[in-house]
Amino acid sequence: MNKGDLIDKIAEKAGLKKADASAALNATLEAITSALKDGEKITLVGFGSLDVAYRSARKGINPSTQKEIKISDKVTVKFKAGKELAAAVDNKNLKGSLKKDDKKPAKKK
């Protein structure tokens, strides 16, 4: 699902025009981005939480050359799914479509 698909779903579920759903989604994303830039934690009960975290500089390996590289420090966003979201995606159909080492579900046709 991409942003356009999400806007369509929001418009459909909330009974809004696509332009209104787009404006609402953009405002939401701007508010989330602004809060995270200010170092705030965002908690959406039942959905999950977003927080910023510091990652120290470290050494890594370039997979194509196998040479050691330096990865610089940075601030990143961490997401933790809430109980309701985690329970909603933990279903037999999704489990069956995921391979043991895959992280993405199989595409629907």
Secondary structure in CASP SS format (residue, H / E / C, confidence):
PFRMAT SS
TARGET T0000
AUTHOR 0000-0000-0000
METHOD secondary structure of the structure
MODEL  1
M C 1.00
N C 1.00
K H 1.00
G H 1.00
D H 1.00
L H 1.00
I H 1.00
D H 1.00
K H 1.00
I H 1.00
A H 1.00
E H 1.00
K H 1.00
A H 1.00
G C 1.00
L C 1.00
K C 1.00
K H 1.00
A H 1.00
D H 1.00
A H 1.00
S H 1.00
A H 1.00
A H 1.00
L H 1.00
N H 1.00
A H 1.00
T H 1.00
L H 1.00
E H 1.00
A H 1.00
I H 1.00
T H 1.00
S H 1.00
A H 1.00
L H 1.00
K H 1.00
D C 1.00
G C 1.00
E C 1.00
K C 1.00
I E 1.00
T E 1.00
L E 1.00
V C 1.00
G C 1.00
F C 1.00
G E 1.00
S E 1.00
L E 1.00
D E 1.00
V E 1.00
A E 1.00
Y E 1.00
R E 1.00
S C 1.00
A C 1.00
R E 1.00
K E 1.00
G E 1.00
I E 1.00
N C 1.00
P C 1.00
S C 1.00
T C 1.00
Q C 1.00
K C 1.00
E E 1.00
I E 1.00
K E 1.00
I E 1.00
S C 1.00
D C 1.00
K E 1.00
V E 1.00
T E 1.00
V E 1.00
K E 1.00
F E 1.00
K E 1.00
A E 1.00
G C 1.00
K H 1.00
E H 1.00
L H 1.00
A H 1.00
A H 1.00
A H 1.00
V H 1.00
D C 1.00
N C 1.00
K H 1.00
N H 1.00
L H 1.00
K H 1.00
G H 1.00
S H 1.00
L C 1.00
K C 1.00
K C 1.00
D C 1.00
D C 1.00
K C 1.00
K C 1.00
P C 1.00
A C 1.00
K C 1.00
K C 1.00
K C 1.00
END
